[in-house]
Amino acid sequence: MSRPGQIRFLSTLATFYDPVVSSLGFRRLWERVAEHGAAAAGERCLDVCTGTGGVALALADRGAEVVGLDLAPGMLARAERKARARGLGDRTRFLRMDARSIAFPDDSFDLVTCCMALHEMAEAERSTVLDEITRVARARVLVAEYRVPAQGLSARLFSLRHAFEYLESDDFPAFVRRDVTDRLACAGLRVDDVADVGRYRLWLCSTSH
Ligand SMILES: C[S@@+](CC[C@H](N)C(=O)[O-])C[C@H]1O[C@@H](n2cnc3c(N)ncnc32)[C@H](O)[C@@H]1O
């Protein structure tokens, strides 16, 4: 599926997104991202590729002021609805914006998160998005992604389990081949801590600027 096609697909099926990803353990993942990112009350946070706002709302629950950005209007509409229903409308803002060109000045946010979005991107898009994340982060960056086994039987099982991702995106194989830590280092981020949440991994990083 082409990248614009993927975004349209997600936008149209946004109603079904939360039930589907909940069955894959995302609710716990969103909470752990907010916890691990140590978002504190009053901090400014940016959730890049926010989708239906799972991480953004978990950050706002902790008292942070949160901007969530995404390209899919259907996903953003759901995020806004959820924020209002949870009484978090005052602390959250959801914007339609391309993560390749984040319209905020350098060092705007104490914490920038990006959860389960990099694996869907084309290779060049991934690098540009990571550079943008690094640019707008003043202190911490937290990336959550699949925990990809390096080799052996578990690597083969991973490919089978994620056959859908391989079919859906031409760029998933490229994502799997290169370690996330290496990608983060290339963007100028220093990895301070790594934590696993079931089949997902969190990389907590600091910016060097
Ligand atoms: C699999 S969803 C993950 C959403 C959310 N972070 C979560 O944890 O549930 C990936 C999201 O990334 C968004 N996305 C992909 N490429 C983007 C880009 N270049 N700029 C902004 N959003 C993008 C998609 O629209 C989609 O909502």
The ligand as an SDF file (V2000), in Angstrom:
LIG
                    3D

 27 29  0  0  0  0  0  0  0  0999 V2000
    0.1850    2.8290   13.7970 C   0  0  0  0  0  0  0  0  0  0  0  0
   -0.3650    4.4540   14.0490 S   0  0  0  0  0  0  0  0  0  0  0  0
    0.2640    4.7560   15.6990 C   0  0  0  0  0  0  0  0  0  0  0  0
   -0.5440    5.8160   16.3710 C   0  0  0  0  0  0  0  0  0  0  0  0
   -0.2260    6.0840   17.8460 C   0  0  0  0  0  0  0  0  0  0  0  0
    1.0900    6.6720   18.0230 N   0  0  0  0  0  0  0  0  0  0  0  0
   -0.4120    4.8790   18.7000 C   0  0  0  0  0  0  0  0  0  0  0  0
    0.5000    4.5340   19.4590 O   0  0  0  0  0  0  0  0  0  0  0  0
   -1.4920    4.2940   18.6570 O   0  0  0  0  0  0  0  0  0  0  0  0
    0.7280    5.4680   13.0670 C   0  0  0  0  0  0  0  0  0  0  0  0
    0.2200    6.8980   12.9230 C   0  0  0  0  0  0  0  0  0  0  0  0
    1.2450    7.6700   12.2930 O   0  0  0  0  0  0  0  0  0  0  0  0
    0.6190    8.6300   11.4620 C   0  0  0  0  0  0  0  0  0  0  0  0
    1.6300    9.1080   10.5010 N   0  0  0  0  0  0  0  0  0  0  0  0
    2.3270    8.3650    9.6320 C   0  0  0  0  0  0  0  0  0  0  0  0
    3.1950    9.1350    8.9550 N   0  0  0  0  0  0  0  0  0  0  0  0
    3.0490   10.3990    9.4100 C   0  0  0  0  0  0  0  0  0  0  0  0
    3.6780   11.6380    9.1230 C   0  0  0  0  0  0  0  0  0  0  0  0
    4.6390   11.7450    8.1940 N   0  0  0  0  0  0  0  0  0  0  0  0
    3.2900   12.7180    9.8040 N   0  0  0  0  0  0  0  0  0  0  0  0
    2.3140   12.6380   10.7490 C   0  0  0  0  0  0  0  0  0  0  0  0
    1.6710   11.4950   11.0650 N   0  0  0  0  0  0  0  0  0  0  0  0
    2.0380   10.3810   10.4070 C   0  0  0  0  0  0  0  0  0  0  0  0
   -0.5470    7.8570   10.8510 C   0  0  0  0  0  0  0  0  0  0  0  0
   -1.5310    8.7160   10.3390 O   0  0  0  0  0  0  0  0  0  0  0  0
   -1.0190    7.0410   12.0560 C   0  0  0  0  0  0  0  0  0  0  0  0
   -2.0380    7.7050   12.7600 O   0  0  0  0  0  0  0  0  0  0  0  0
  1  2  1  0
  2  3  1  0
  2 10  1  0
  3  4  1  0
  4  5  1  0
  5  6  1  0
  5  7  1  0
  7  8  2  0
  7  9  1  0
 10 11  1  0
 11 12  1  0
 11 26  1  0
 12 13  1  0
 13 14  1  0
 13 24  1  0
 14 15  1  0
 14 23  1  0
 15 16  2  0
 16 17  1  0
 17 18  1  0
 17 23  2  0
 18 19  1  0
 18 20  2  0
 20 21  1  0
 21 22  2  0
 22 23  1  0
 24 25  1  0
 24 26  1  0
 26 27  1  0
M  CHG  2   2   1   9  -1
M  END
$$$$
